[in-house]
Amino acid sequence: MIQVLFIRIWITSSVILSSRVTIQASGASSSRLGTASLHRRRFPAAFCSPSSTARGRAIVRDHHPLQAAAAAEDEDDDDSGVVEEKMTRTWNPLSLAVLRLKFTEPAWTSHLNYKNVDGTYKCASCRSSLFSSSGKYDSGSGWPSFWRTIESNRVILEREWDGRIECRCAKCGGHLGHVFPDGPTRGSLDARALETVPETDPKIGYKVQGNNVDEESECSRMPRFCINGIAMRFEEEKR
């Protein structure tokens, strides 16, 4: 029952987001796109001059309010002299609810939580590589969990008002989940894998001192990256 209510809230938020972007896109169309763009928006692609199939597909994309706003954002970047890499965006309303509105998906609902094959977990918005299957483990939390990132500077960490540490994609800023200090113990992990942990990964795991003061015991824990599955895409390793 709670999951059904949560999904309804997601759908409602996506409708509200679409209406807001539609208003912004309509206001920006007259100043940026000009008369020719307004003509394309007013008439379906089938009634426009069929100059090429590619142009027909471009006209159909213009009718989507979210994509129109994204195009306006790209034009703003070009006007400021900053050329940014074109990012592959997702229009899944559930993904947008997590990435942009910071919703949390219900536990045990993501198929990525049960994914057990080699591959790379990427951001659903910009397709930036975030985690590797070698850093994934079963935390029992109900969300896909990782004890390390795939390489340095892939995520941004920021402490929230309630004390939790938010994890965001470093490339597009999308909300991914949170990081906790109760990851797997160092003794349960491969020693060689521990040597390749990215330097930018947080040092927040529970520490248990060994024989030496500066030495961490095998009972010390690594961080747990608790990530929403809907905020990621999985790319299986090619063999």
TIMI-455413 format. One record per residue (C-alpha): z, y, x; chain; residue number from 1. Coordinates in nm, 4 decimals, m for minus. Layout:
<rec><zz>Z</zz><yy>Y</yy><xx>X</xx><kette>A</kette><nr>NUM</nr></rec>
...
! end
This chain:
<rec><zz>0.0000</zz><yy>0.0000</yy><xx>0.0000</xx><kette>A</kette><nr>1</nr></rec>
<rec><zz>0.0880</zz><yy>0.2381</yy><xx>0.2846</xx><kette>A</kette><nr>2</nr></rec>
<rec><zz>m0.2394</zz><yy>0.1587</yy><xx>0.4622</xx><kette>A</kette><nr>3</nr></rec>
<rec><zz>m0.4414</zz><yy>0.2309</yy><xx>0.1457</xx><kette>A</kette><nr>4</nr></rec>
<rec><zz>m0.2649</zz><yy>0.5656</yy><xx>0.1071</xx><kette>A</kette><nr>5</nr></rec>
<rec><zz>m0.3271</zz><yy>0.6465</yy><xx>0.4740</xx><kette>A</kette><nr>6</nr></rec>
<rec><zz>m0.6999</zz><yy>0.5723</yy><xx>0.4423</xx><kette>A</kette><nr>7</nr></rec>
<rec><zz>m0.7196</zz><yy>0.7988</yy><xx>0.1346</xx><kette>A</kette><nr>8</nr></rec>
<rec><zz>m0.5588</zz><yy>1.0793</yy><xx>0.3361</xx><kette>A</kette><nr>9</nr></rec>
<rec><zz>m0.8140</zz><yy>1.0233</yy><xx>0.6146</xx><kette>A</kette><nr>10</nr></rec>
<rec><zz>m1.1051</zz><yy>1.0450</yy><xx>0.3718</xx><kette>A</kette><nr>11</nr></rec>
<rec><zz>m0.9625</zz><yy>1.3608</yy><xx>0.2110</xx><kette>A</kette><nr>12</nr></rec>
<rec><zz>m0.9176</zz><yy>1.5260</yy><xx>0.5504</xx><kette>A</kette><nr>13</nr></rec>
<rec><zz>m1.2741</zz><yy>1.4438</yy><xx>0.6487</xx><kette>A</kette><nr>14</nr></rec>
<rec><zz>m1.4039</zz><yy>1.6058</yy><xx>0.3276</xx><kette>A</kette><nr>15</nr></rec>
<rec><zz>m1.1994</zz><yy>1.9194</yy><xx>0.3984</xx><kette>A</kette><nr>16</nr></rec>
<rec><zz>m1.3259</zz><yy>1.9239</yy><xx>0.7583</xx><kette>A</kette><nr>17</nr></rec>
<rec><zz>m1.6849</zz><yy>1.8923</yy><xx>0.6386</xx><kette>A</kette><nr>18</nr></rec>
<rec><zz>m1.6467</zz><yy>2.1815</yy><xx>0.3942</xx><kette>A</kette><nr>19</nr></rec>
<rec><zz>m1.4963</zz><yy>2.4076</yy><xx>0.6617</xx><kette>A</kette><nr>20</nr></rec>
<rec><zz>m1.7744</zz><yy>2.3334</yy><xx>0.9079</xx><kette>A</kette><nr>21</nr></rec>
<rec><zz>m2.0355</zz><yy>2.3923</yy><xx>0.6360</xx><kette>A</kette><nr>22</nr></rec>
<rec><zz>m1.9022</zz><yy>2.7452</yy><xx>0.5861</xx><kette>A</kette><nr>23</nr></rec>
<rec><zz>m1.9075</zz><yy>2.8112</yy><xx>0.9611</xx><kette>A</kette><nr>24</nr></rec>
<rec><zz>m2.2587</zz><yy>2.6697</yy><xx>0.9982</xx><kette>A</kette><nr>25</nr></rec>
<rec><zz>m2.3931</zz><yy>2.8825</yy><xx>0.7116</xx><kette>A</kette><nr>26</nr></rec>
<rec><zz>m2.2470</zz><yy>3.1959</yy><xx>0.8659</xx><kette>A</kette><nr>27</nr></rec>
<rec><zz>m2.3957</zz><yy>3.1195</yy><xx>1.2062</xx><kette>A</kette><nr>28</nr></rec>
<rec><zz>m2.7416</zz><yy>3.0198</yy><xx>1.0820</xx><kette>A</kette><nr>29</nr></rec>
<rec><zz>m2.8604</zz><yy>3.3707</yy><xx>0.9974</xx><kette>A</kette><nr>30</nr></rec>
<rec><zz>m2.7726</zz><yy>3.5182</yy><xx>1.3367</xx><kette>A</kette><nr>31</nr></rec>
<rec><zz>m2.8661</zz><yy>3.2306</yy><xx>1.5702</xx><kette>A</kette><nr>32</nr></rec>
<rec><zz>m3.1324</zz><yy>3.0194</yy><xx>1.4091</xx><kette>A</kette><nr>33</nr></rec>
<rec><zz>m3.3450</zz><yy>3.2878</yy><xx>1.2452</xx><kette>A</kette><nr>34</nr></rec>
<rec><zz>m3.5935</zz><yy>3.2642</yy><xx>0.9618</xx><kette>A</kette><nr>35</nr></rec>
<rec><zz>m3.7671</zz><yy>2.9497</yy><xx>1.0885</xx><kette>A</kette><nr>36</nr></rec>
<rec><zz>m3.4404</zz><yy>2.7530</yy><xx>1.0942</xx><kette>A</kette><nr>37</nr></rec>
<rec><zz>m3.3499</zz><yy>2.8719</yy><xx>0.7448</xx><kette>A</kette><nr>38</nr></rec>
<rec><zz>m3.6891</zz><yy>2.7519</yy><xx>0.6271</xx><kette>A</kette><nr>39</nr></rec>
<rec><zz>m3.6202</zz><yy>2.4058</yy><xx>0.7689</xx><kette>A</kette><nr>40</nr></rec>
<rec><zz>m3.2793</zz><yy>2.3909</yy><xx>0.6039</xx><kette>A</kette><nr>41</nr></rec>
<rec><zz>m3.4130</zz><yy>2.4990</yy><xx>0.2658</xx><kette>A</kette><nr>42</nr></rec>
<rec><zz>m3.6841</zz><yy>2.2359</yy><xx>0.2357</xx><kette>A</kette><nr>43</nr></rec>
<rec><zz>m3.6634</zz><yy>1.8611</yy><xx>0.3009</xx><kette>A</kette><nr>44</nr></rec>
<rec><zz>m3.8434</zz><yy>1.7222</yy><xx>0.6036</xx><kette>A</kette><nr>45</nr></rec>
<rec><zz>m4.1117</zz><yy>1.5624</yy><xx>0.3854</xx><kette>A</kette><nr>46</nr></rec>
<rec><zz>m4.2309</zz><yy>1.9034</yy><xx>0.2632</xx><kette>A</kette><nr>47</nr></rec>
<rec><zz>m4.2424</zz><yy>2.0705</yy><xx>0.6039</xx><kette>A</kette><nr>48</nr></rec>
<rec><zz>m4.5497</zz><yy>2.0746</yy><xx>0.8224</xx><kette>A</kette><nr>49</nr></rec>
<rec><zz>m4.5681</zz><yy>1.7274</yy><xx>0.9845</xx><kette>A</kette><nr>50</nr></rec>
<rec><zz>m4.6234</zz><yy>1.8411</yy><xx>1.3416</xx><kette>A</kette><nr>51</nr></rec>
<rec><zz>m4.4569</zz><yy>1.5314</yy><xx>1.4865</xx><kette>A</kette><nr>52</nr></rec>
<rec><zz>m4.2237</zz><yy>1.2492</yy><xx>1.3950</xx><kette>A</kette><nr>53</nr></rec>
<rec><zz>m3.9626</zz><yy>1.3766</yy><xx>1.6398</xx><kette>A</kette><nr>54</nr></rec>
<rec><zz>m3.9595</zz><yy>1.7145</yy><xx>1.4665</xx><kette>A</kette><nr>55</nr></rec>
<rec><zz>m3.9094</zz><yy>1.5435</yy><xx>1.1328</xx><kette>A</kette><nr>56</nr></rec>
<rec><zz>m3.6023</zz><yy>1.3661</yy><xx>1.2674</xx><kette>A</kette><nr>57</nr></rec>
<rec><zz>m3.4708</zz><yy>1.6950</yy><xx>1.4070</xx><kette>A</kette><nr>58</nr></rec>
<rec><zz>m3.5069</zz><yy>1.8586</yy><xx>1.0644</xx><kette>A</kette><nr>59</nr></rec>
<rec><zz>m3.3158</zz><yy>1.5765</yy><xx>0.8967</xx><kette>A</kette><nr>60</nr></rec>
<rec><zz>m3.0333</zz><yy>1.6209</yy><xx>1.1494</xx><kette>A</kette><nr>61</nr></rec>
<rec><zz>m3.0136</zz><yy>1.9915</yy><xx>1.0645</xx><kette>A</kette><nr>62</nr></rec>
<rec><zz>m2.9074</zz><yy>1.9033</yy><xx>0.7100</xx><kette>A</kette><nr>63</nr></rec>
<rec><zz>m2.5808</zz><yy>1.7463</yy><xx>0.8314</xx><kette>A</kette><nr>64</nr></rec>
<rec><zz>m2.3107</zz><yy>2.0201</yy><xx>0.8307</xx><kette>A</kette><nr>65</nr></rec>
<rec><zz>m2.1057</zz><yy>1.8685</yy><xx>1.1153</xx><kette>A</kette><nr>66</nr></rec>
<rec><zz>m2.4124</zz><yy>1.8312</yy><xx>1.3368</xx><kette>A</kette><nr>67</nr></rec>
<rec><zz>m2.5203</zz><yy>2.1858</yy><xx>1.2551</xx><kette>A</kette><nr>68</nr></rec>
<rec><zz>m2.1839</zz><yy>2.3153</yy><xx>1.3763</xx><kette>A</kette><nr>69</nr></rec>
<rec><zz>m2.2117</zz><yy>2.1071</yy><xx>1.6933</xx><kette>A</kette><nr>70</nr></rec>
<rec><zz>m2.5531</zz><yy>2.2597</yy><xx>1.7616</xx><kette>A</kette><nr>71</nr></rec>
<rec><zz>m2.4051</zz><yy>2.6068</yy><xx>1.7128</xx><kette>A</kette><nr>72</nr></rec>
<rec><zz>m2.1323</zz><yy>2.5236</yy><xx>1.9661</xx><kette>A</kette><nr>73</nr></rec>
<rec><zz>m2.3960</zz><yy>2.4130</yy><xx>2.2182</xx><kette>A</kette><nr>74</nr></rec>
<rec><zz>m2.5797</zz><yy>2.7448</yy><xx>2.1722</xx><kette>A</kette><nr>75</nr></rec>
<rec><zz>m2.2567</zz><yy>2.9327</yy><xx>2.2377</xx><kette>A</kette><nr>76</nr></rec>
<rec><zz>m2.2181</zz><yy>2.7478</yy><xx>2.5676</xx><kette>A</kette><nr>77</nr></rec>
<rec><zz>m2.5750</zz><yy>2.8325</yy><xx>2.6666</xx><kette>A</kette><nr>78</nr></rec>
<rec><zz>m2.5243</zz><yy>3.2008</yy><xx>2.5815</xx><kette>A</kette><nr>79</nr></rec>
<rec><zz>m2.2178</zz><yy>3.2222</yy><xx>2.8061</xx><kette>A</kette><nr>80</nr></rec>
<rec><zz>m2.4124</zz><yy>3.0856</yy><xx>3.1009</xx><kette>A</kette><nr>81</nr></rec>
<rec><zz>m2.2130</zz><yy>2.7609</yy><xx>3.1130</xx><kette>A</kette><nr>82</nr></rec>
<rec><zz>m2.4334</zz><yy>2.4523</yy><xx>3.0997</xx><kette>A</kette><nr>83</nr></rec>
<rec><zz>m2.2295</zz><yy>2.1527</yy><xx>2.9850</xx><kette>A</kette><nr>84</nr></rec>
<rec><zz>m2.3331</zz><yy>1.7900</yy><xx>2.9629</xx><kette>A</kette><nr>85</nr></rec>
<rec><zz>m2.4514</zz><yy>1.6909</yy><xx>2.6157</xx><kette>A</kette><nr>86</nr></rec>
<rec><zz>m2.1878</zz><yy>1.4644</yy><xx>2.4697</xx><kette>A</kette><nr>87</nr></rec>
<rec><zz>m2.2463</zz><yy>1.1771</yy><xx>2.2307</xx><kette>A</kette><nr>88</nr></rec>
<rec><zz>m2.0367</zz><yy>1.2595</yy><xx>1.9300</xx><kette>A</kette><nr>89</nr></rec>
<rec><zz>m1.9025</zz><yy>1.0381</yy><xx>1.6534</xx><kette>A</kette><nr>90</nr></rec>
<rec><zz>m1.9313</zz><yy>1.1234</yy><xx>1.2848</xx><kette>A</kette><nr>91</nr></rec>
<rec><zz>m1.6963</zz><yy>0.8470</yy><xx>1.1692</xx><kette>A</kette><nr>92</nr></rec>
<rec><zz>m1.4384</zz><yy>1.0331</yy><xx>0.9530</xx><kette>A</kette><nr>93</nr></rec>
<rec><zz>m1.1613</zz><yy>0.7956</yy><xx>1.0603</xx><kette>A</kette><nr>94</nr></rec>
<rec><zz>m1.2372</zz><yy>0.8561</yy><xx>1.4273</xx><kette>A</kette><nr>95</nr></rec>
<rec><zz>m1.2477</zz><yy>1.2319</yy><xx>1.3700</xx><kette>A</kette><nr>96</nr></rec>
<rec><zz>m0.9124</zz><yy>1.2199</yy><xx>1.1907</xx><kette>A</kette><nr>97</nr></rec>
<rec><zz>m0.7558</zz><yy>1.0754</yy><xx>1.5071</xx><kette>A</kette><nr>98</nr></rec>
<rec><zz>m0.9568</zz><yy>1.2595</yy><xx>1.7732</xx><kette>A</kette><nr>99</nr></rec>
<rec><zz>m0.9456</zz><yy>1.6068</yy><xx>1.6146</xx><kette>A</kette><nr>100</nr></rec>
<rec><zz>m0.6543</zz><yy>1.6017</yy><xx>1.3669</xx><kette>A</kette><nr>101</nr></rec>
<rec><zz>m0.4244</zz><yy>1.3736</yy><xx>1.5709</xx><kette>A</kette><nr>102</nr></rec>
<rec><zz>m0.3697</zz><yy>1.1181</yy><xx>1.2964</xx><kette>A</kette><nr>103</nr></rec>
<rec><zz>m0.2364</zz><yy>0.7736</yy><xx>1.3894</xx><kette>A</kette><nr>104</nr></rec>
<rec><zz>m0.4113</zz><yy>0.4630</yy><xx>1.2630</xx><kette>A</kette><nr>105</nr></rec>
<rec><zz>m0.1964</zz><yy>0.1922</yy><xx>1.0987</xx><kette>A</kette><nr>106</nr></rec>
<rec><zz>m0.0683</zz><yy>m0.0730</yy><xx>1.3372</xx><kette>A</kette><nr>107</nr></rec>
<rec><zz>m0.2501</zz><yy>m0.4092</yy><xx>1.3630</xx><kette>A</kette><nr>108</nr></rec>
<rec><zz>m0.5676</zz><yy>m0.2702</yy><xx>1.2022</xx><kette>A</kette><nr>109</nr></rec>
<rec><zz>m0.7881</zz><yy>m0.2170</yy><xx>1.5106</xx><kette>A</kette><nr>110</nr></rec>
<rec><zz>m1.0100</zz><yy>m0.5021</yy><xx>1.6238</xx><kette>A</kette><nr>111</nr></rec>
<rec><zz>m0.9770</zz><yy>m0.3696</yy><xx>1.9795</xx><kette>A</kette><nr>112</nr></rec>
<rec><zz>m0.6123</zz><yy>m0.4735</yy><xx>1.9733</xx><kette>A</kette><nr>113</nr></rec>
<rec><zz>m0.7326</zz><yy>m0.8345</yy><xx>1.9766</xx><kette>A</kette><nr>114</nr></rec>
<rec><zz>m1.0236</zz><yy>m0.7856</yy><xx>2.2175</xx><kette>A</kette><nr>115</nr></rec>
<rec><zz>m0.9917</zz><yy>m1.0346</yy><xx>2.5017</xx><kette>A</kette><nr>116</nr></rec>
<rec><zz>m1.3156</zz><yy>m1.0063</yy><xx>2.7028</xx><kette>A</kette><nr>117</nr></rec>
<rec><zz>m1.4046</zz><yy>m0.8132</yy><xx>3.0166</xx><kette>A</kette><nr>118</nr></rec>
<rec><zz>m1.5395</zz><yy>m0.4648</yy><xx>2.9655</xx><kette>A</kette><nr>119</nr></rec>
<rec><zz>m1.4693</zz><yy>m0.0922</yy><xx>2.9501</xx><kette>A</kette><nr>120</nr></rec>
<rec><zz>m1.2939</zz><yy>0.1101</yy><xx>2.6813</xx><kette>A</kette><nr>121</nr></rec>
<rec><zz>m1.4608</zz><yy>0.4478</yy><xx>2.6316</xx><kette>A</kette><nr>122</nr></rec>
<rec><zz>m1.3879</zz><yy>0.7621</yy><xx>2.4324</xx><kette>A</kette><nr>123</nr></rec>
<rec><zz>m1.5455</zz><yy>0.7431</yy><xx>2.0872</xx><kette>A</kette><nr>124</nr></rec>
<rec><zz>m1.6463</zz><yy>1.1085</yy><xx>2.1084</xx><kette>A</kette><nr>125</nr></rec>
<rec><zz>m1.7929</zz><yy>1.1640</yy><xx>2.4557</xx><kette>A</kette><nr>126</nr></rec>
<rec><zz>m1.8219</zz><yy>0.8034</yy><xx>2.5835</xx><kette>A</kette><nr>127</nr></rec>
<rec><zz>m1.6179</zz><yy>0.8795</yy><xx>2.8939</xx><kette>A</kette><nr>128</nr></rec>
<rec><zz>m1.4733</zz><yy>0.5631</yy><xx>3.0510</xx><kette>A</kette><nr>129</nr></rec>
<rec><zz>m1.0963</zz><yy>0.5583</yy><xx>2.9975</xx><kette>A</kette><nr>130</nr></rec>
<rec><zz>m0.9556</zz><yy>0.2101</yy><xx>3.0489</xx><kette>A</kette><nr>131</nr></rec>
<rec><zz>m1.0665</zz><yy>m0.1240</yy><xx>3.1859</xx><kette>A</kette><nr>132</nr></rec>
<rec><zz>m0.9946</zz><yy>m0.4649</yy><xx>3.0373</xx><kette>A</kette><nr>133</nr></rec>
<rec><zz>m0.8095</zz><yy>m0.5459</yy><xx>3.3613</xx><kette>A</kette><nr>134</nr></rec>
<rec><zz>m0.5485</zz><yy>m0.2839</yy><xx>3.2664</xx><kette>A</kette><nr>135</nr></rec>
<rec><zz>m0.5077</zz><yy>m0.4050</yy><xx>2.9079</xx><kette>A</kette><nr>136</nr></rec>
<rec><zz>m0.2164</zz><yy>m0.6195</yy><xx>2.7951</xx><kette>A</kette><nr>137</nr></rec>
<rec><zz>m0.0472</zz><yy>m0.7372</yy><xx>2.4742</xx><kette>A</kette><nr>138</nr></rec>
<rec><zz>0.2431</zz><yy>m0.5016</yy><xx>2.4143</xx><kette>A</kette><nr>139</nr></rec>
<rec><zz>0.3241</zz><yy>m0.6346</yy><xx>2.0686</xx><kette>A</kette><nr>140</nr></rec>
<rec><zz>0.3123</zz><yy>m0.2802</yy><xx>1.9299</xx><kette>A</kette><nr>141</nr></rec>
<rec><zz>0.0066</zz><yy>m0.3291</yy><xx>1.7077</xx><kette>A</kette><nr>142</nr></rec>
<rec><zz>m0.2120</zz><yy>m0.0842</yy><xx>1.9010</xx><kette>A</kette><nr>143</nr></rec>
<rec><zz>m0.4391</zz><yy>m0.1434</yy><xx>2.2030</xx><kette>A</kette><nr>144</nr></rec>
<rec><zz>m0.2169</zz><yy>m0.0940</yy><xx>2.5080</xx><kette>A</kette><nr>145</nr></rec>
<rec><zz>m0.2912</zz><yy>m0.0386</yy><xx>2.8754</xx><kette>A</kette><nr>146</nr></rec>
<rec><zz>m0.0692</zz><yy>m0.0064</yy><xx>3.1827</xx><kette>A</kette><nr>147</nr></rec>
<rec><zz>m0.3198</zz><yy>0.1956</yy><xx>3.3885</xx><kette>A</kette><nr>148</nr></rec>
<rec><zz>m0.6319</zz><yy>0.4097</yy><xx>3.3462</xx><kette>A</kette><nr>149</nr></rec>
<rec><zz>m0.9693</zz><yy>0.3117</yy><xx>3.4881</xx><kette>A</kette><nr>150</nr></rec>
<rec><zz>m0.9646</zz><yy>0.5875</yy><xx>3.7538</xx><kette>A</kette><nr>151</nr></rec>
<rec><zz>m0.8122</zz><yy>0.9257</yy><xx>3.8331</xx><kette>A</kette><nr>152</nr></rec>
<rec><zz>m0.8446</zz><yy>1.2284</yy><xx>3.6037</xx><kette>A</kette><nr>153</nr></rec>
<rec><zz>m0.9729</zz><yy>1.0374</yy><xx>3.3013</xx><kette>A</kette><nr>154</nr></rec>
<rec><zz>m0.6936</zz><yy>1.1455</yy><xx>3.0667</xx><kette>A</kette><nr>155</nr></rec>
<rec><zz>m0.4761</zz><yy>1.4520</yy><xx>3.0154</xx><kette>A</kette><nr>156</nr></rec>
<rec><zz>m0.1056</zz><yy>1.4171</yy><xx>2.9414</xx><kette>A</kette><nr>157</nr></rec>
<rec><zz>0.0970</zz><yy>1.6789</yy><xx>2.7560</xx><kette>A</kette><nr>158</nr></rec>
<rec><zz>0.4523</zz><yy>1.6664</yy><xx>2.6232</xx><kette>A</kette><nr>159</nr></rec>
<rec><zz>0.4783</zz><yy>1.7335</yy><xx>2.2491</xx><kette>A</kette><nr>160</nr></rec>
<rec><zz>0.7478</zz><yy>1.9096</yy><xx>2.0500</xx><kette>A</kette><nr>161</nr></rec>
<rec><zz>0.9219</zz><yy>1.5792</yy><xx>1.9680</xx><kette>A</kette><nr>162</nr></rec>
<rec><zz>0.9425</zz><yy>1.4700</yy><xx>2.3315</xx><kette>A</kette><nr>163</nr></rec>
<rec><zz>0.6562</zz><yy>1.2192</yy><xx>2.3209</xx><kette>A</kette><nr>164</nr></rec>
<rec><zz>0.3772</zz><yy>1.2410</yy><xx>2.5779</xx><kette>A</kette><nr>165</nr></rec>
<rec><zz>0.0355</zz><yy>1.2863</yy><xx>2.4212</xx><kette>A</kette><nr>166</nr></rec>
<rec><zz>m0.2678</zz><yy>1.1263</yy><xx>2.5854</xx><kette>A</kette><nr>167</nr></rec>
<rec><zz>m0.6028</zz><yy>1.3055</yy><xx>2.5474</xx><kette>A</kette><nr>168</nr></rec>
<rec><zz>m0.9509</zz><yy>1.2500</yy><xx>2.6857</xx><kette>A</kette><nr>169</nr></rec>
<rec><zz>m0.9985</zz><yy>1.4722</yy><xx>2.9903</xx><kette>A</kette><nr>170</nr></rec>
<rec><zz>m1.3673</zz><yy>1.5278</yy><xx>2.9141</xx><kette>A</kette><nr>171</nr></rec>
<rec><zz>m1.3705</zz><yy>1.6264</yy><xx>2.5456</xx><kette>A</kette><nr>172</nr></rec>
<rec><zz>m1.0007</zz><yy>1.6808</yy><xx>2.4702</xx><kette>A</kette><nr>173</nr></rec>
<rec><zz>m0.9922</zz><yy>1.4221</yy><xx>2.1917</xx><kette>A</kette><nr>174</nr></rec>
<rec><zz>m0.6523</zz><yy>1.2816</yy><xx>2.0928</xx><kette>A</kette><nr>175</nr></rec>
<rec><zz>m0.6171</zz><yy>0.9179</yy><xx>2.2004</xx><kette>A</kette><nr>176</nr></rec>
<rec><zz>m0.2522</zz><yy>0.8275</yy><xx>2.1519</xx><kette>A</kette><nr>177</nr></rec>
<rec><zz>0.0737</zz><yy>0.8467</yy><xx>2.3486</xx><kette>A</kette><nr>178</nr></rec>
<rec><zz>0.2276</zz><yy>0.7176</yy><xx>2.6701</xx><kette>A</kette><nr>179</nr></rec>
<rec><zz>0.5656</zz><yy>0.5433</yy><xx>2.6836</xx><kette>A</kette><nr>180</nr></rec>
<rec><zz>0.7809</zz><yy>0.4192</yy><xx>2.9747</xx><kette>A</kette><nr>181</nr></rec>
<rec><zz>0.8166</zz><yy>0.0593</yy><xx>2.8491</xx><kette>A</kette><nr>182</nr></rec>
<rec><zz>0.5037</zz><yy>m0.1020</yy><xx>2.9940</xx><kette>A</kette><nr>183</nr></rec>
<rec><zz>0.4853</zz><yy>m0.4416</yy><xx>3.1650</xx><kette>A</kette><nr>184</nr></rec>
<rec><zz>0.7109</zz><yy>m0.5202</yy><xx>3.4593</xx><kette>A</kette><nr>185</nr></rec>
<rec><zz>0.5667</zz><yy>m0.4892</yy><xx>3.8078</xx><kette>A</kette><nr>186</nr></rec>
<rec><zz>0.6519</zz><yy>m0.8511</yy><xx>3.8744</xx><kette>A</kette><nr>187</nr></rec>
<rec><zz>0.4235</zz><yy>m0.9692</yy><xx>3.5934</xx><kette>A</kette><nr>188</nr></rec>
<rec><zz>0.1197</zz><yy>m0.7909</yy><xx>3.7386</xx><kette>A</kette><nr>189</nr></rec>
<rec><zz>m0.1125</zz><yy>m0.8709</yy><xx>4.0257</xx><kette>A</kette><nr>190</nr></rec>
<rec><zz>0.0115</zz><yy>m0.7057</yy><xx>4.3451</xx><kette>A</kette><nr>191</nr></rec>
<rec><zz>m0.3417</zz><yy>m0.6107</yy><xx>4.4467</xx><kette>A</kette><nr>192</nr></rec>
<rec><zz>m0.3981</zz><yy>m0.4400</yy><xx>4.1110</xx><kette>A</kette><nr>193</nr></rec>
<rec><zz>m0.0817</zz><yy>m0.2369</yy><xx>4.1599</xx><kette>A</kette><nr>194</nr></rec>
<rec><zz>m0.2220</zz><yy>m0.1019</yy><xx>4.4861</xx><kette>A</kette><nr>195</nr></rec>
<rec><zz>m0.5240</zz><yy>0.0461</yy><xx>4.3074</xx><kette>A</kette><nr>196</nr></rec>
<rec><zz>m0.3392</zz><yy>0.2353</yy><xx>4.0335</xx><kette>A</kette><nr>197</nr></rec>
<rec><zz>m0.4945</zz><yy>0.5857</yy><xx>4.0049</xx><kette>A</kette><nr>198</nr></rec>
<rec><zz>m0.2845</zz><yy>0.8608</yy><xx>4.1612</xx><kette>A</kette><nr>199</nr></rec>
<rec><zz>m0.3021</zz><yy>1.0706</yy><xx>3.8435</xx><kette>A</kette><nr>200</nr></rec>
<rec><zz>m0.1402</zz><yy>0.7999</yy><xx>3.6290</xx><kette>A</kette><nr>201</nr></rec>
<rec><zz>0.2078</zz><yy>0.9045</yy><xx>3.5097</xx><kette>A</kette><nr>202</nr></rec>
<rec><zz>0.5151</zz><yy>0.7815</yy><xx>3.6977</xx><kette>A</kette><nr>203</nr></rec>
<rec><zz>0.7260</zz><yy>0.7423</yy><xx>3.3855</xx><kette>A</kette><nr>204</nr></rec>
<rec><zz>0.7973</zz><yy>0.3683</yy><xx>3.3758</xx><kette>A</kette><nr>205</nr></rec>
<rec><zz>1.1581</zz><yy>0.2499</yy><xx>3.3711</xx><kette>A</kette><nr>206</nr></rec>
<rec><zz>1.2663</zz><yy>0.2183</yy><xx>3.7358</xx><kette>A</kette><nr>207</nr></rec>
<rec><zz>1.4949</zz><yy>m0.0506</yy><xx>3.8739</xx><kette>A</kette><nr>208</nr></rec>
<rec><zz>1.5870</zz><yy>m0.0120</yy><xx>4.2401</xx><kette>A</kette><nr>209</nr></rec>
<rec><zz>1.5372</zz><yy>m0.3029</yy><xx>4.4763</xx><kette>A</kette><nr>210</nr></rec>
<rec><zz>1.7200</zz><yy>m0.3792</yy><xx>4.7991</xx><kette>A</kette><nr>211</nr></rec>
<rec><zz>1.6051</zz><yy>m0.0519</yy><xx>4.9563</xx><kette>A</kette><nr>212</nr></rec>
<rec><zz>1.6666</zz><yy>0.2841</yy><xx>4.7919</xx><kette>A</kette><nr>213</nr></rec>
<rec><zz>1.2983</zz><yy>0.3779</yy><xx>4.8087</xx><kette>A</kette><nr>214</nr></rec>
<rec><zz>1.1772</zz><yy>0.0362</yy><xx>4.6907</xx><kette>A</kette><nr>215</nr></rec>
<rec><zz>1.1073</zz><yy>m0.0453</yy><xx>4.3282</xx><kette>A</kette><nr>216</nr></rec>
<rec><zz>1.2168</zz><yy>m0.3808</yy><xx>4.1972</xx><kette>A</kette><nr>217</nr></rec>
<rec><zz>0.9813</zz><yy>m0.6286</yy><xx>4.0314</xx><kette>A</kette><nr>218</nr></rec>
<rec><zz>1.1766</zz><yy>m0.5561</yy><xx>3.7129</xx><kette>A</kette><nr>219</nr></rec>
<rec><zz>1.0613</zz><yy>m0.1933</yy><xx>3.7162</xx><kette>A</kette><nr>220</nr></rec>
<rec><zz>0.8144</zz><yy>m0.1138</yy><xx>3.4410</xx><kette>A</kette><nr>221</nr></rec>
<rec><zz>0.4754</zz><yy>0.0524</yy><xx>3.4386</xx><kette>A</kette><nr>222</nr></rec>
<rec><zz>0.3769</zz><yy>0.3114</yy><xx>3.1737</xx><kette>A</kette><nr>223</nr></rec>
<rec><zz>0.2351</zz><yy>0.1946</yy><xx>2.8400</xx><kette>A</kette><nr>224</nr></rec>
<rec><zz>m0.0729</zz><yy>0.3807</yy><xx>2.7178</xx><kette>A</kette><nr>225</nr></rec>
<rec><zz>m0.0554</zz><yy>0.3211</yy><xx>2.3419</xx><kette>A</kette><nr>226</nr></rec>
<rec><zz>m0.4046</zz><yy>0.4132</yy><xx>2.2175</xx><kette>A</kette><nr>227</nr></rec>
<rec><zz>m0.5620</zz><yy>0.4326</yy><xx>1.8711</xx><kette>A</kette><nr>228</nr></rec>
<rec><zz>m0.8420</zz><yy>0.1780</yy><xx>1.8597</xx><kette>A</kette><nr>229</nr></rec>
<rec><zz>m1.0561</zz><yy>0.3967</yy><xx>1.6324</xx><kette>A</kette><nr>230</nr></rec>
<rec><zz>m1.0589</zz><yy>0.6626</yy><xx>1.9080</xx><kette>A</kette><nr>231</nr></rec>
<rec><zz>m1.2350</zz><yy>0.4267</yy><xx>2.1507</xx><kette>A</kette><nr>232</nr></rec>
<rec><zz>m1.5561</zz><yy>0.2268</yy><xx>2.1832</xx><kette>A</kette><nr>233</nr></rec>
<rec><zz>m1.5739</zz><yy>m0.0980</yy><xx>2.3790</xx><kette>A</kette><nr>234</nr></rec>
<rec><zz>m1.8603</zz><yy>m0.1806</yy><xx>2.6135</xx><kette>A</kette><nr>235</nr></rec>
<rec><zz>m1.8660</zz><yy>m0.5437</yy><xx>2.7205</xx><kette>A</kette><nr>236</nr></rec>
<rec><zz>m1.9306</zz><yy>m0.6177</yy><xx>3.0857</xx><kette>A</kette><nr>237</nr></rec>
<rec><zz>m2.2804</zz><yy>m0.7455</yy><xx>3.1553</xx><kette>A</kette><nr>238</nr></rec>
<rec><zz>m2.3092</zz><yy>m1.0725</yy><xx>3.3427</xx><kette>A</kette><nr>239</nr></rec>
! end
